[in-house]
Amino acid sequence: MALVVFFIMGIALWHFTVFVPDKFWGGIVGAFVAAVIGAVICGFCVAGFQIVGRHDLEITAAFEAIPGAIIALVASWYYGRHLDQHPRRKRGARRPARA
């Protein structure tokens, strides 16, 4: 049950990405995936690598996922911004030889 809470907290924090420029790696869908994966991984680590059952769940489980989602969103944004500023060269395009 805690996994569902971590997942939902990642989605809740993803909604705040509308307030920043869309430079996320993979766009808004990439931000969604990053927030959810970051929240689940961090929440699972903070919970002590245990899956908390329905009857043992407390409100603090929701707060355990917040740092992971934020860190993942920030990393996705900076990586997307880096790719936007430094595009790759195309492999087929070559400069003409100098004479």
C-alpha positions as CSV (number, residue, x, y, z in Angstrom):
1,M,0.0,0.0,0.0
2,A,2.9,2.3,0.7
3,L,4.0,1.9,-3.0
4,V,0.6,3.4,-4.0
5,V,1.1,6.3,-1.7
6,F,4.6,7.0,-3.1
7,F,3.3,6.8,-6.6
8,I,0.4,9.2,-5.9
9,M,2.8,11.7,-4.1
10,G,5.0,11.7,-7.2
11,I,2.0,12.5,-9.4
12,A,1.0,15.3,-7.0
13,L,4.4,16.9,-7.1
14,W,4.5,16.5,-10.9
15,H,1.5,18.8,-11.2
16,F,3.7,21.7,-10.0
17,T,5.9,21.5,-13.1
18,V,3.5,23.8,-14.9
19,F,5.2,26.7,-13.0
20,V,8.6,26.1,-14.6
21,P,9.7,26.3,-18.2
22,D,9.3,23.1,-20.1
23,K,12.9,22.0,-20.4
24,F,12.4,18.6,-18.9
25,W,14.2,15.6,-20.6
26,G,11.3,14.0,-22.5
27,G,9.0,16.9,-22.1
28,I,6.1,16.8,-19.7
29,V,5.8,13.0,-20.0
30,G,9.5,12.7,-19.0
31,A,8.8,14.9,-16.0
32,F,5.9,12.6,-15.0
33,V,8.1,9.5,-15.3
34,A,11.0,11.1,-13.4
35,A,8.7,12.3,-10.6
36,V,7.0,8.9,-10.1
37,I,10.2,6.9,-10.3
38,G,12.1,9.3,-8.0
39,A,9.2,9.2,-5.4
40,V,9.0,5.4,-5.4
41,I,12.7,4.8,-5.2
42,C,13.2,7.4,-2.4
43,G,10.1,6.4,-0.5
44,F,11.2,2.7,-0.7
45,C,14.7,3.6,0.6
46,V,13.5,5.8,3.4
47,A,11.0,3.1,4.5
48,G,13.9,0.8,5.1
49,F,13.5,-1.3,2.0
50,Q,10.3,-2.8,3.3
51,I,6.9,-2.7,1.8
52,V,4.5,-1.3,4.4
53,G,1.1,-2.9,4.6
54,R,-2.2,-1.3,4.6
55,H,-2.7,-1.5,8.4
56,D,0.8,-0.2,9.2
57,L,0.6,2.8,6.9
58,E,0.8,6.3,8.4
59,I,0.7,9.8,7.0
60,T,4.5,10.1,7.2
61,A,4.7,7.6,4.3
62,A,3.5,10.4,1.9
63,F,6.3,12.7,3.1
64,E,8.9,10.1,2.5
65,A,8.5,10.3,-1.2
66,I,8.8,14.1,-1.5
67,P,12.6,14.4,-1.6
68,G,13.0,11.8,-4.3
69,A,10.4,13.3,-6.6
70,I,11.9,16.8,-6.3
71,I,15.4,15.5,-6.9
72,A,14.3,13.5,-9.9
73,L,12.4,16.5,-11.3
74,V,15.4,18.8,-10.8
75,A,17.8,16.3,-12.5
76,S,15.4,15.8,-15.4
77,W,15.1,19.6,-15.9
78,Y,18.8,20.3,-15.8
79,Y,19.6,17.4,-18.2
80,G,16.8,18.6,-20.6
81,R,18.1,22.1,-20.4
82,H,21.7,20.8,-21.1
83,L,20.4,18.9,-24.2
84,D,18.5,22.0,-25.4
85,Q,21.6,24.2,-25.1
86,H,24.1,21.7,-26.6
87,P,22.4,19.8,-29.4
88,R,24.2,16.8,-30.9
89,R,25.8,17.0,-34.3
90,K,24.3,14.8,-36.9
91,R,26.5,11.9,-37.9
92,G,25.8,12.2,-41.6
93,A,26.7,15.9,-41.9
94,R,30.3,16.6,-42.5
95,R,32.2,19.7,-43.4
96,P,33.6,20.0,-46.9
97,A,37.3,19.4,-47.1
98,R,39.5,22.5,-47.4
99,A,41.5,22.9,-50.5
